[in-house]
Amino acid sequence: MDLDAALTRIRALADATLALLPGLLLGLLVLGLFLLLARAVRAAVARAVALRAGPPGLALVLGRIGAGLTVLLGIFVAAAIAFPSISAADLFGVLGIGGVAIGFAFRDILQNMLAGILLLLTQPFRLGDQIKAGEFEGTVEDIQIRATTIRTYDNRRAVIPNSDLFSGKVLVNTAYDRRRLALRFGIGNGDDIAAAKRVILQAARGAEGVLPEPAPVVRVAELGDFAVQLDLFFWIDPPQRVEALDVIDRVLERAKAALTDAGIDLPYPTQQILLHDQTEATDGDRARQREGWPARPGGGNPQPRWRAMDGMRRPDGGGAGRGSTINATTAAAGPAAR
């Protein structure tokens, strides 16, 4: 009795399978046609983007999205043909619940994918541009759906998520045809600023790679503690990093030699120590010093302290030795020595 019931059930399942088999075959056939259609859609989208002079990465991404949507539509149609009892509303309901679950599970991936599509559409930078994003700086090699790859100047590859580039700050060094560079020079406080400007400008104009228009300019940046700071601004073309480094090297080399030949000082941080006996012969005449205490009105300089102290102790004029009487101090101005 049990065997007869089992055979009956098996025959029922076989009949049901045979009844569904034509629909399954037809559904598979329809799915295969949609797969072929997806390839055609991908090629058509890529061709359309290429005709509009769009970037290759955008054509690839949009082609994949179009192909994916075509395949998804083919699955719905094939399922409806293979299983007539399942309605389109049921399929969309399952898709909605599954989409929410997938969205929570792959939130970061979907966020980067959407950011990648927006980057390809808006094109804040393109392949081959030199950009700086955070601590990474280099040349853009590829803009993918999930991330953008940058080849750094020390020949390393940096993979940056697209969401960071889309929402963060990105500096595009090659966005325009020309680029302005700036160099700072420090000259002595006693040097002629106008003469130093002329020397620096002449050196910059003669350097290879510096554009004549816009013309280079020199501006006084600040009066520093030990030097007058001058900023040189000039333009180069093209704005690549290698060319920029080469032009900076040539300008600095020419400017350094020109400033030295012109007798203009290039000081470095120093500390000035003024002694009470600044007027002795071995230290030079105060009136001829570029730095230090100013000379007295009328040109008269006082005696060195060691000579005055020695004269007070030894009426006969014999010195007891300057080493025992000199008292050195660090001062910022001359009045303390008078």
C-alpha positions as CSV (number, residue, x, y, z in Angstrom):
1,M,0.0,0.0,0.0
2,D,2.8,2.4,0.9
3,L,4.7,1.4,-2.3
4,D,1.6,2.2,-4.4
5,A,1.3,5.6,-2.7
6,A,5.0,6.4,-3.3
7,L,4.7,5.4,-7.0
8,T,1.7,7.5,-7.3
9,R,3.5,10.5,-5.9
10,I,6.5,10.0,-8.1
11,R,4.2,9.8,-11.2
12,A,2.6,13.1,-10.1
13,L,6.0,14.8,-9.6
14,A,7.1,13.4,-13.0
15,D,4.0,14.7,-14.7
16,A,4.5,18.1,-13.0
17,T,8.1,18.2,-14.1
18,L,7.1,17.3,-17.7
19,A,4.5,20.0,-17.6
20,L,7.1,22.6,-16.4
21,L,9.9,21.4,-18.7
22,P,8.7,23.4,-21.8
23,G,8.4,26.5,-19.7
24,L,11.9,25.9,-18.2
25,L,13.5,25.4,-21.6
26,L,11.7,28.5,-23.0
27,G,12.8,30.5,-19.9
28,L,16.5,29.4,-20.4
29,L,16.3,30.3,-24.0
30,V,14.9,33.7,-23.2
31,L,17.6,34.2,-20.6
32,G,20.3,33.3,-23.2
33,L,18.8,35.9,-25.5
34,F,19.0,38.5,-22.8
35,L,22.6,37.6,-22.2
36,L,23.4,38.3,-25.8
37,L,21.4,41.5,-25.6
38,A,23.4,42.6,-22.6
39,R,26.6,42.3,-24.6
40,A,25.1,44.4,-27.4
41,V,23.9,47.0,-24.8
42,R,27.4,47.2,-23.3
43,A,28.9,47.8,-26.7
44,A,26.3,50.3,-27.7
45,V,26.7,52.3,-24.5
46,A,30.5,52.4,-24.9
47,R,30.2,53.5,-28.5
48,A,27.7,56.3,-27.5
49,V,30.0,57.6,-24.8
50,A,33.0,57.5,-27.1
51,L,31.1,59.5,-29.7
52,R,30.4,62.2,-27.0
53,A,34.2,62.3,-26.3
54,G,33.6,60.8,-22.8
55,P,36.4,59.2,-20.8
56,P,37.1,55.5,-21.4
57,G,36.5,54.7,-17.8
58,L,33.0,56.2,-18.0
59,A,32.2,54.1,-21.1
60,L,33.3,50.9,-19.3
61,V,31.3,51.6,-16.1
62,L,28.1,52.7,-17.9
63,G,28.4,49.7,-20.3
64,R,28.6,47.3,-17.3
65,I,25.6,49.0,-15.6
66,G,23.5,48.7,-18.7
67,A,24.5,45.1,-19.2
68,G,23.7,44.3,-15.6
69,L,20.3,45.8,-15.8
70,T,19.6,43.9,-19.0
71,V,20.5,40.6,-17.4
72,L,18.4,41.4,-14.4
73,L,15.4,42.1,-16.6
74,G,16.1,38.8,-18.5
75,I,16.0,36.9,-15.2
76,F,12.6,38.4,-14.4
77,V,11.2,37.5,-17.8
78,A,12.7,34.0,-17.7
79,A,11.3,33.3,-14.2
80,A,7.8,34.5,-15.2
81,I,7.9,32.2,-18.3
82,A,9.3,29.2,-16.4
83,F,7.0,29.5,-13.4
84,P,3.7,30.9,-14.5
85,S,2.3,30.7,-10.9
86,I,4.7,33.4,-9.7
87,S,3.5,36.8,-10.5
88,A,5.6,39.9,-11.3
89,A,4.5,41.5,-8.0
90,D,6.0,38.5,-6.1
91,L,9.3,38.9,-7.9
92,F,9.5,42.6,-7.2
93,G,8.6,42.0,-3.6
94,V,11.4,39.5,-3.2
95,L,13.7,41.9,-5.0
96,G,12.8,44.8,-2.7
97,I,13.5,42.8,0.5
98,G,16.7,41.4,-1.0
99,G,17.8,44.8,-2.1
100,V,17.5,46.2,1.4
101,A,19.5,43.3,2.8
102,I,22.2,43.7,0.1
103,G,22.3,47.4,0.7
104,F,23.0,47.0,4.4
105,A,25.6,44.3,3.8
106,F,27.5,46.0,1.0
107,R,26.9,49.6,2.0
108,D,30.6,50.7,1.6
109,I,30.9,48.9,-1.7
110,L,27.7,50.6,-3.1
111,Q,28.8,54.0,-1.7
112,N,32.2,53.7,-3.5
113,M,30.5,52.5,-6.7
114,L,28.1,55.4,-6.7
115,A,31.0,57.8,-6.0
116,G,33.0,56.3,-8.8
117,I,30.1,56.8,-11.2
118,L,29.8,60.4,-10.1
119,L,33.5,61.0,-10.5
120,L,33.4,59.7,-14.0
121,L,30.4,61.8,-14.9
122,T,31.6,65.1,-13.3
123,Q,35.3,64.5,-14.1
124,P,37.0,66.7,-11.5
125,F,40.2,64.9,-12.7
126,R,41.0,62.6,-15.5
127,L,43.4,59.8,-16.3
128,G,47.0,61.1,-16.4
129,D,46.3,64.1,-14.2
130,Q,48.6,64.7,-11.2
131,I,46.6,65.1,-8.1
132,K,47.1,65.4,-4.3
133,A,44.6,63.7,-2.0
134,G,45.5,63.7,1.6
135,E,49.0,62.3,2.1
136,F,49.1,60.8,-1.4
137,E,50.3,62.7,-4.5
138,G,50.9,61.3,-7.9
139,T,49.5,60.5,-11.4
140,V,46.0,59.0,-11.8
141,E,46.4,55.6,-13.5
142,D,42.8,54.3,-13.4
143,I,39.4,55.2,-12.1
144,Q,37.5,52.0,-11.3
145,I,34.0,51.5,-9.8
146,R,35.3,51.0,-6.3
147,A,38.6,52.9,-6.1
148,T,41.0,55.1,-8.0
149,T,44.7,54.1,-8.3
150,I,47.4,56.7,-8.2
151,R,51.1,56.2,-9.1
152,T,53.1,58.2,-6.6
153,Y,56.3,60.1,-7.6
154,D,58.4,57.5,-5.8
155,N,56.9,54.8,-8.0
156,R,54.4,53.2,-5.6
157,R,50.7,52.5,-6.2
158,A,48.1,54.1,-3.9
159,V,44.5,52.8,-4.0
160,I,42.1,55.4,-2.7
161,P,38.3,54.6,-2.2
162,N,36.2,56.7,-4.5
163,S,34.0,57.9,-1.7
164,D,37.1,59.6,-0.1
165,L,38.0,61.4,-3.3
166,F,34.4,62.5,-4.0
167,S,33.7,63.8,-0.5
168,G,37.3,64.9,0.4
169,K,39.6,67.6,-0.7
170,V,41.6,67.0,-3.9
171,L,44.3,69.2,-5.4
172,V,44.6,68.8,-9.2
173,N,48.1,70.1,-10.2
174,T,47.6,69.7,-13.9
175,A,44.0,71.0,-14.2
176,Y,45.2,74.0,-16.3
177,D,47.8,74.5,-19.0
178,R,50.1,76.8,-16.9
179,R,51.2,76.7,-13.3
180,R,52.6,79.3,-11.0
181,L,55.6,78.5,-8.8
182,A,57.0,80.5,-5.9
183,L,60.5,80.7,-4.4
184,R,61.6,82.6,-1.3
185,F,65.0,84.4,-1.0
186,G,66.4,86.0,2.1
187,I,68.7,89.0,1.8
188,G,70.6,90.9,4.4
189,N,68.9,93.7,6.3
190,G,71.5,96.1,5.0
191,D,71.2,95.2,1.3
192,D,69.3,97.2,-1.3
193,I,65.9,95.6,-1.8
194,A,65.3,97.2,-5.2
195,A,68.7,96.0,-6.5
196,A,68.0,92.5,-5.1
197,K,64.7,92.4,-6.9
198,R,66.3,93.4,-10.2
199,V,69.0,90.7,-9.8
200,I,66.4,87.9,-9.0
201,L,64.1,89.0,-11.9
202,Q,66.9,89.0,-14.4
203,A,68.0,85.5,-13.2
204,A,64.4,84.2,-13.5
205,R,63.8,85.6,-16.9
206,G,66.9,84.0,-18.3
207,A,66.1,80.5,-17.0
208,E,64.8,77.9,-19.4
209,G,61.2,77.0,-18.9
210,V,60.1,80.3,-17.3
211,L,57.3,81.9,-19.3
212,P,57.7,85.5,-20.3
213,E,53.9,86.1,-20.0
214,P,52.7,86.4,-17.3
215,A,56.0,88.1,-16.4
216,P,57.8,87.0,-13.2
217,V,57.4,89.3,-10.2
218,V,59.2,89.7,-6.9
219,R,57.4,90.9,-3.8
220,V,58.7,91.7,-0.3
221,A,57.2,89.0,2.0
222,E,58.3,90.1,5.4
223,L,61.1,91.7,7.4
224,G,62.4,88.7,9.3
225,D,64.7,88.5,12.3
226,F,67.8,88.0,10.3
227,A,66.8,88.7,6.7
228,V,64.4,90.5,4.4
229,Q,62.3,87.8,2.8
230,L,61.6,88.2,-0.9
231,D,59.1,86.0,-2.9
232,L,59.6,85.3,-6.6
233,F,56.5,84.3,-8.6
234,F,56.8,82.8,-12.1
235,W,54.8,80.6,-14.5
236,I,55.7,77.4,-16.3
237,D,54.2,75.3,-19.1
238,P,53.5,72.4,-18.9
239,P,52.6,72.1,-15.3
240,Q,54.0,68.6,-14.7
241,R,56.0,67.9,-11.6
242,V,59.2,66.9,-13.4
243,E,59.2,70.1,-15.4
244,A,58.5,72.1,-12.3
245,L,61.5,70.6,-10.4
246,D,63.8,71.2,-13.4
247,V,62.7,74.9,-13.7
248,I,63.1,75.5,-10.0
249,D,66.6,74.0,-10.1
250,R,67.6,76.3,-13.0
251,V,66.1,79.4,-11.3
252,L,67.8,78.8,-8.0
253,E,71.2,78.1,-9.5
254,R,71.1,81.3,-11.6
255,A,69.7,83.4,-8.8
256,K,72.3,82.2,-6.2
257,A,75.2,83.0,-8.6
258,A,73.7,86.4,-9.6
259,L,73.1,87.5,-6.0
260,T,76.6,86.5,-4.9
261,D,78.2,88.3,-7.9
262,A,76.1,91.4,-7.0
263,G,77.4,91.4,-3.5
264,I,74.0,90.8,-1.9
265,D,74.1,88.8,1.3
266,L,72.2,85.5,1.7
267,P,72.2,85.3,5.5
268,Y,71.3,82.3,7.6
269,P,69.9,82.4,11.2
270,T,72.6,84.0,13.4
271,Q,72.9,85.3,16.9
272,Q,74.8,88.6,17.4
273,I,77.0,88.9,20.5
274,L,78.1,92.4,21.4
275,L,81.0,93.0,23.7
276,H,81.8,96.1,25.8
277,D,85.1,96.5,24.1
278,Q,83.7,96.6,20.5
279,T,85.9,99.6,19.7
280,E,89.3,97.9,20.0
281,A,91.4,97.7,16.8
282,T,91.0,94.0,16.3
283,D,87.2,94.3,16.1
284,G,87.2,97.1,13.6
285,D,85.8,100.6,13.5
286,R,82.2,100.9,14.7
287,A,81.4,103.4,12.0
288,R,82.3,100.8,9.3
289,Q,80.4,97.9,10.8
290,R,77.2,96.8,9.0
291,E,75.7,95.4,12.2
292,G,76.0,96.3,15.8
293,W,76.1,99.5,17.8
294,P,75.9,102.8,15.8
295,A,78.8,105.2,16.0
296,R,78.7,108.2,18.3
297,P,77.8,111.6,16.9
298,G,80.8,113.4,15.6
299,G,82.7,110.2,15.0
300,G,84.3,109.9,18.4
301,N,84.5,106.4,19.7
302,P,85.1,105.7,23.5
303,Q,88.0,103.8,24.8
304,P,87.7,100.0,25.1
305,R,86.6,99.1,28.6
306,W,89.6,97.0,29.3
307,R,91.9,100.0,28.6
308,A,89.8,102.3,30.8
309,M,89.7,99.8,33.7
310,D,93.4,99.2,33.4
311,G,94.2,102.9,33.4
312,M,92.2,103.3,36.6
313,R,94.1,100.6,38.4
314,R,97.6,101.3,37.0
315,P,98.5,105.0,36.9
316,D,101.7,104.2,35.1
317,G,99.6,102.9,32.1
318,G,100.8,99.3,32.3
319,G,98.2,96.8,31.6
320,A,97.3,94.0,34.1
321,G,96.0,91.9,31.3
322,R,92.8,92.4,29.4
323,G,91.6,88.9,30.1
324,S,90.9,89.7,33.7
325,T,88.9,92.8,33.0
326,I,86.8,92.1,29.9
327,N,83.2,91.5,30.7
328,A,81.1,90.2,27.8
329,T,77.4,90.4,27.5
330,T,74.8,89.5,24.9
331,A,72.8,92.6,23.9
332,A,70.3,93.5,21.2
333,A,71.3,97.3,21.0
334,G,74.2,99.5,21.7
335,P,73.1,101.7,24.6
336,A,74.1,99.1,27.2
337,A,77.7,99.4,26.1
338,R,78.0,103.2,26.5
